[in-house]
Amino acid sequence: MRSLLLATLLALGAASAGAADLKIEGAWVRGTTPSQKATGAFMTLTSTGDAALVGAASPVAGKVEIHEMKMVGDTMKMGAIAKLPLPAGKPVELKPGSYHVMLLDLKKEMKEGSKVPLTLEIETGGKREQVAVEAEVRPLGDASAHKHMQH
């Protein structure tokens, strides 16, 4: 029964991690063109205790990084960060134009409606665990994706 519940949550783009007590909602990946080699993954993470997102992986990408976008003066800067804090009970939104999971060196096109497996690495109390997430690919022109800049 527990496996069925987890499978259902994953199919909906949401997951719960055991020891990390992590809730993952609305996981999605921005669609790509055939020649595009990078895209972003987005979701909302809520941990019941203090935790941090410290890494990610996916079989569809050669490299996966946690990124931050922010304004520095008049310029939008984007780059990898080592750790994204997940304060207890506070939703942390990974969204276009902000924090996100960057999928680099894509091995294939991200087509609308397909599913992308992701593994998030969460650190809680000095321990690390991996959490599986399945994210649905949204169309390249999705209005919620317009703020995300290409590499």
N, C-alpha and C positions, 0 to 999 in steps of 0.2 A: 504494500500500500504506500509506504514512504517513497519508493522508487517512482510510483505512478504520480504522486504529488510533485516530486522534484521534476519529472519529465514535463508535467503540465506547466509548472512555473517557468521552466526553461523555454518552452514553446511560446510563452507569452512575453518573453524578453525580460523576465524577472527571475531572480534566484535568491535563495537564502543560504548562507554559509553556516555550517555547524558552529565550530569554536569561535569564529570571528563574529558571530551574530550580526551578519551583514545583510542588509536588504538591498537588492539591485532592481531598479525599475526603469522601464522605457528604453532598454538597450537597443541602439540602432547604429548602422554604419552608412555613411554617405556613399551613394553609387558613384561609379567611375566610368570613364571612357575606356575603350580597349587599350590605348597606349599609356594611360595614366598609371603611375607607379606608387602613388601615395594617396591615402584618404584618412578620415578620422572616424573614430567610434565614440559614441556619446551615450550617457546614461545618468541616472541619479543614484548615488550611493549613500546609505544611511547605516551607520554602525551603532550598536547599543552601548559599546564601550569605546574608549579612545583607541584608534587604530590608524593605519596609514596604507595607502596604495603605493607599493614600492616597485611594482613591475607588472608586465603583461606579456602575453605571447599569443600567437595565432598561426595555424598552419597555412594561412593564405598569404602571409607576409614573411619576408626574410628577416625583418627587424621590426620590433614594436617598442615604442617609447611612451612615457607619460609626458605630455606637453602642457605648457602654459602659454597663453597669449595675453599680453598686457600692453598698455600704452606707456611708452617711455618718451616723454616730451611730446612731440607731434607724430611719433612713429610707432606703429604697431609692431611689437617684437614677439616672436614665437621661438620657443626652444624647449629642450628636454629638461626635466627636473628629476631629481633622485627620489623624491618622496612627496606625496600629496596627503597632508593630514586629513583624517576623518574624525572630527570631534564627536564625542558621544552624543547621540540623539539628534544631531544636526545634519540635515540632508546636504550633500555636496553634489552640485550639479556639474556634470561634464557636458559642455555644450559648445556649439560653434562660437568662436570669438573669445573663448575662455579656456579652462582646463579641458583636456580631451586625451584620448588614447590615439596615438598616431601609428598607423599601419604603413610601413615603408617597404620598398622593394616588393611590391605586390606580385604574386605569382599568377594572378588571373584577374579579369575584369570583375568588379563588384556589380552584379546585375540586380535591378529592382526585384524585390520579392524573395530573393535567395537568403539563406541564413549563413552567418559568419560565426564560427566557434572562436571564442576568446577565453583565455585563462588569465585571471587577475591574481596577482600575488599581494596578499594582505599581511601586514605585520601588526600583531597585537601582543603587547606585553613581552616583547623580545622574541616571540615565536612567529614564524612565517607559515602561511598556508596558501594553497591555491584554490581558487573558486572558479568553476566553469560557468560561462555565460554564453547564450546564443543570441546574437543580435541580428535583427532583420535589416536588410539593405533597403534604404529609401531612395527614391529617384534622385539623380544628380541635381535636378532643378528644384528640389524640395525647398520651400520657403524658409524652413528652419535651418537649412544648411548654408544660406547665403553669406553669413558672417564668417564662415571658415575660409581661411586663405590657403591657397595651394603652396606647396614647397617648390 
